[in-house]
Amino acid sequence: MNDIAKTGLIMAALGAGAMALAVPTIAQPQYRQKISNDMRSCAPGAGPAVRVTINGVKSSQGKVRVQSYYGTSSDWLEKGRWLSRIETPARAGSMTVCVPVPSSGTYGIAVRHDMNGNGKTDLSSDGGGMSNNPSINILNMGKPNYRKTAFEVGSGVKSIAITMKYM
């Protein structure tokens, strides 16, 4: 057997060994996806997605950030555990965004109005809201239990309304 044939056999054996050692991967959630507000994802027949109507936006200054989370205690409002984020210029009054979700399931939505656009939470001016409009107070530090914000999304488009709260 010549050297080329030997090399071919060795490569084939190594390839087979590598295939035998391959372990199937389990799909991991895709966190931290920055997306645009594409209302086509909420068109009739589309989904799964959440059409979020945000009411009570105080001013057209700054940006509104909408983040989706799995509706679980380990994900809800945990740093870096958001699924998708839409940032859009604020519009006083009412705004609508479309948030696609990975599959049917339980989710929560958090909205923040960064009035001066500095990327920081300014308690004296910024506003916020969450799915199911739970009460937010000093006792829960603005983080209500995930059970109070969770809602179900099927294979289509779920519509929710969030009312903004400001100090």
C-alpha positions in Angstrom: 0.0 0.0 0.0 1.4 3.4 -1.0 1.6 6.4 1.3 -1.4 8.1 -0.3 -3.6 5.1 0.3 -2.4 4.8 3.9 -3.1 8.5 4.5 -6.6 8.0 3.0 -7.3 5.0 5.3 -6.1 7.0 8.4 -8.2 10.0 7.5 -11.3 7.7 7.0 -10.6 6.0 10.3 -10.2 9.4 12.1 -13.4 10.7 10.5 -15.3 7.6 11.6 -13.9 7.9 15.1 -14.9 11.6 15.3 -18.4 10.7 14.1 -18.7 8.0 16.9 -17.7 10.6 19.5 -20.1 13.3 18.2 -22.8 14.0 20.8 -26.1 15.4 19.6 -26.6 19.0 20.8 -29.8 20.1 22.6 -31.2 23.3 21.3 -30.4 26.1 23.6 -32.5 29.2 23.9 -31.3 32.2 21.9 -31.0 35.0 24.4 -30.2 38.7 23.7 -31.5 39.1 20.2 -31.8 42.7 19.1 -34.5 43.0 16.5 -36.4 45.8 14.7 -40.1 46.5 15.1 -41.4 44.5 12.1 -45.2 44.6 12.2 -45.3 42.0 9.4 -44.5 39.4 12.1 -47.9 40.3 13.6 -49.9 40.2 10.4 -52.9 37.8 10.1 -51.6 34.2 9.8 -48.2 35.1 11.3 -46.8 34.0 14.6 -46.0 33.0 17.1 -45.7 36.7 18.1 -47.0 39.2 20.6 -48.6 42.5 19.4 -47.9 44.9 22.3 -49.9 48.1 22.6 -48.1 50.5 24.9 -50.4 53.1 26.4 -49.6 56.2 28.4 -46.2 57.1 27.0 -45.5 60.4 28.6 -43.4 62.1 25.9 -41.8 61.7 22.5 -38.4 62.2 24.0 -35.9 59.3 24.2 -36.4 55.6 23.4 -38.8 52.9 24.3 -37.3 49.5 24.9 -39.4 46.3 24.8 -37.9 43.1 26.0 -39.4 39.6 25.9 -38.6 36.9 28.5 -39.6 33.3 29.1 -42.3 33.4 31.8 -40.2 31.5 34.3 -38.6 32.5 37.7 -35.1 31.8 36.3 -35.5 34.1 33.3 -38.0 36.9 34.2 -36.1 40.2 34.4 -32.8 38.4 35.0 -29.7 40.2 33.5 -28.9 38.9 30.1 -31.9 36.5 30.0 -34.1 38.5 27.7 -35.0 36.8 24.4 -35.5 39.7 22.2 -35.2 43.5 22.5 -36.8 46.2 20.3 -35.6 49.8 20.8 -37.7 52.4 19.0 -38.1 56.2 19.3 -40.7 57.1 21.9 -44.0 58.5 20.7 -46.2 60.2 23.2 -49.5 58.5 23.9 -49.8 55.1 22.4 -47.4 52.9 20.4 -47.5 49.4 19.0 -44.7 46.9 18.6 -44.5 43.3 17.4 -42.4 40.9 19.3 -41.8 37.5 17.7 -41.3 34.6 20.1 -39.5 31.4 19.5 -42.4 29.0 19.9 -45.8 28.6 21.7 -45.3 28.9 25.4 -45.3 31.2 28.4 -43.7 34.6 28.2 -43.4 38.0 29.9 -42.8 41.5 28.4 -41.1 44.4 30.0 -41.2 48.0 28.6 -39.0 50.9 29.6 -39.1 54.5 28.4 -35.6 55.9 28.6 -36.7 59.6 28.5 -33.3 61.1 28.0 -31.8 58.2 26.0 -28.8 57.7 28.2 -29.3 54.0 28.5 -29.6 54.2 32.3 -32.7 54.0 34.5 -33.5 57.5 35.9 -36.2 56.9 38.5 -37.2 60.6 38.5 -38.1 60.6 34.7 -38.1 57.2 33.1 -41.2 55.1 33.0 -41.9 51.4 32.7 -44.5 48.7 32.4 -45.0 45.0 32.2 -47.3 42.5 30.7 -50.6 42.1 32.7 -49.9 45.5 34.3 -49.0 44.3 37.8 -48.6 46.9 40.6 -45.0 48.0 41.0 -44.0 49.4 44.4 -41.0 49.8 46.7 -41.6 46.5 48.3 -41.0 44.4 45.2 -38.3 46.8 44.0 -40.1 47.1 40.6 -39.8 43.4 40.0 -43.1 41.6 40.4 -43.2 37.9 40.6 -43.0 36.2 37.1 -46.5 34.7 37.7 -48.0 38.1 37.7 -46.6 39.0 34.3 -46.7 35.7 32.5 -49.1 35.0 29.7 -49.5 32.2 27.1 -48.8 32.5 23.4 -50.1 30.0 20.9 -49.0 29.5 17.3 -50.6 32.8 16.2 -50.4 36.4 17.3 -51.3 37.3 20.9 -52.4 40.9 21.6 -51.6 42.5 24.9 -51.8 46.1 26.3 -49.2 47.6 28.7 -49.9 50.8 30.6 -46.8 52.8 31.3 -46.1 54.0 34.9 -43.9 57.0 35.8 -42.9 58.5 39.2 
